[in-house]
Amino acid sequence: MALAASGHTDTQDGGPAAPAPAVTYALIAVNTLVFLLGPAAGLNPLYGTGPARACAEQRYEQRWGAVPAELLAGRPLTAEQLAEAPDPLPGCPAAPTPGKHPALSVLSGLFLHAGWLHLSGNLLFLYVFGPTVERRLGRARFVLFYLAAGSLATYGFALAEAHSADSTRVLIGASGAISAVLGAYLRFHPRSRVTTLVPLLLFLPLRFPAWLVLGLWFALQWWSVHSAGPGVAYLVHVIGFSAGFLYACTVVSHPPRRPG
């Protein structure tokens, strides 16, 4: 099921126009710019082409992405750990990253994406649901919420995978933070209508209540945690969504904030 647009607005007929969701648009712009400048987009000639670019991408993610074992130890992986780490690209061993600060990589990793599909999927969800949550929280609180929820989801994943083979795999993407936005939206506006494109019905656009669309999405992520193979950190989605929903529960009884 693909999301196309949200049917909820925060204004009423005759009322003041809702403020532009500047933070949401800024996050979309920064994520896009970082991707275009990095090796995953394949547009920056500094990273070469073919196998050279693929190797550069792996090392770029190792340098700026979050690695669970690094987060828990508070230091970059040692040469011994790197030698035992999964090496998906033959002939391109993971390189040491001296000077890397794991705590900061939690934030930098939120702005990295593995490809065009990864980027566009995340930004679609942010574009659909981010503006409403931003207006509800206010700009300053929204950006703090976004970064804090993304960091919490990353650390939660690190703790869960502390003794698994995934502890030395790189974690990148804004999924944890954006999942928190989805959770907050569900708590704020469970009955608002969301337009979806249903693949089983030839991508026919249909409108369903948010509680149904987002509830099914969360159930799919939860199921994938226990059934899907390596490659996508579904647990990050579950933690982020839960954190966003619970945080929204603490503020839902208060009136909407003006932009910060």
N, C-alpha and C positions, 0 to 999 in steps of 0.2 A: 504494500500500500504506500503510495507516494503522496505527500502533502503538497497542495498547490497554493492555498491562500486561507487566511483566517477571516471569519465573518464577523468577528467582534470588534467594536470600536469603543473608545472611551469618551466620546462626546455625545451630546444629546442635541436634538433639533433646537436651534436657537441659542445654544450654549457656546462658550468660547471654543475656538479651534484647539485641538490637542497639540501640544508641543511636538516638534519634530524629534524622533528618536535618535538623537545625535550620537549617543554612545553605541547603539546597535549598528548604525551605519559606519561609525569609525572602526568598530571591531571587524566588520565585514571587509572594510578597505585594508586594514592592517594585515589580516589573514591572507587576503588576496595578494598584496604586495610582497609579503614574505615568501609566499609560494612562488610567485613569478621570478623573484630574484634567486631562489634556491635551485638546486639541481633537479628536483623532482619534476618541475615544469618542463624541462628540456629546452628552455629558451635562452638560458644564460650561457654564452660561449665559453666562459671561464671554466666550466666544468666538463668541457669536451663532449664527445658523443659516444654512443654505443657502450661497450663494457667500461670504458673510462668514466663515463657519466654515472653509470650504475654503481661503480665502486665509490665515486665521490659522494653519491647520495647516501650510501650506507655509512660512510665516515662522517658526513654532515649530520645525520640523525644521531649517531653515537656521540657526537660532540655537543649537540644542542638539545637532544631529547632526554627524557627522564628514564633512568634505568632503576628498577626496584632495588637491586642489590646496592647500588650507589646511594640511594636515598636512605636506606636503613643503616648503612655503614657511615654515611656522611663524608665519603671520599670516592674518587673515581675508581673504576675497576683496576685491579693490579694486572701486571703482564700475565701472571698465572691464570687469573680469572678470565682474561680475554682469550687466552689460548684454549680454554674449555668452553667458551661461549659459542652459541650456534653461529655458523658461518654460512649464510644462505648463498653467498656468491663465491664460487671456487676461484682461487687465486686472488682474493681480496680480503685478507685477514683484518680483523678489527684492529685499529690503531689506538695506542694509548692517548688519553686526553688530559695531559698535565694542565693544571690550572683550572680545570672544570669545577664549578661549584654546584653540587647536586641539588641543593635547595633552590637555586636560581633556575636550574634546568626544568623544574616543575612548571615554572611560568613560561620559559622559552618554548618548552615542548607543546604548550597549548596553541602555539601559532604555527606549528609545523604540520604538514599534511603529506601523505604518501603518494598522492596522485590527483588527477583532475576529478575523478569520481568521488574520492574521499573529501576533497575540498568542497565541491558543489553540493554534496549531500548535507554536510554540516552547515554550510552557509544558507541553504534553503530553509532548514529548520530555524536557524537564528533569524532570518528575514521574516518568517511567518509569525513566530511567537515572541521574538525579542522586543519589538516596539511596545506591545501591550504590557509586558512585565516591566520594561523600563519606565513607562509612564506611571505604573502603579507604585514602583519603589522610588522613583526619582533618579536622576542621572548619576549622582555621586554614589548612592547606595547600590545602584544596579551594577556599576563597574566593579565595586568591591565584592558584591555578591557573586558576580561572574568569575572573578579570579580566585576568590576563596573556595567556591564550590568546585572549580576545576582542580585546584590544589588538593582539596580534601579527597576527591575521587581518585586522584593519582596516588596519594599516600595510602588510601584504603586498599587499592589494588596491590601496592607494594607489600603491605602487611599480609594480604591474603596469599600472595605468591612467594613469600619469603623463602620457602624451602622447596620450590618447584624449579623446573628447568626454565620457566619464564622469568625468573628473577634477574637474569642477565640480558633479557631482550629489551630493546628500546621501545618506549611508549611515547607516541606522538599523537597530536590531534586535539581539537577543541571539544571532543565528544562529551567529556565529563562536565564541562561548564555548560554546554548547550543542553545536555540532558537535565541539568538543574533548572534551566530556563523552562523546559517543558513541564517539569514537576511543579514549579511555581505557577505557571499558567493554569495547569489543571486545578490547583487549589483556588486560584483567584476567580476563574471563569469556567467551571465544569460544564455548564449548560450552553456555552456559546457554540455556534456552528462553525465547523471547519470543513472546507472543501478538500476532498481527496480524489486522487486518481487511482482507480481500482484496476490492477492488471488483469484480474480474472474476468473483468467486464470490458476488455479492450480499452482500458484506461478511460472509461467513462467518468466524468467528474460528478461526484455525488457529495452531498452535505450531511455530515453526521455530528452529533454533539461531541464536544471535546473529551468528555469523560470516556466515551466509547473509543474514539480514535487513539487517545493517549494511553488509555487503559490497556488496549490491545497491544500497542507498541511496547509498553513496559512488560507485559506478560511475555512477549516474544523475546525481549532482551533477557529476561529471567530464565526462560527456557533455554536460550542459547548459551548461557553461562555453563549449564550442565551437559549440553549436547554438542556444541560446536567445537571444532578443532582449533589449533593455534592460528593466529593471524589477526583476529579482532578481539579487543579486550572488552567483551560485553559486560564484565563486572564493573568497569568504569561507568558505563551507562546506568547500571542499576544503582550504584552508589550516588552518582550525581543526581539522578532523578529523585531518589529518596531524600537527599539532602535539600534539594530545592523545594520539594513539597513540604517537608517539615519546617523549613525556614518560613515559607509562606504562611504556614499555620500560625506563626507567632505574630504576624503583622496583618492578617486578613481582616481583623476586627477594627483596624484603624483606618481613617480616611486616606485617600490617595495623597501622596506627597507631590509637591511641586518640584520641577526639575532642580537638581542640586547644582 
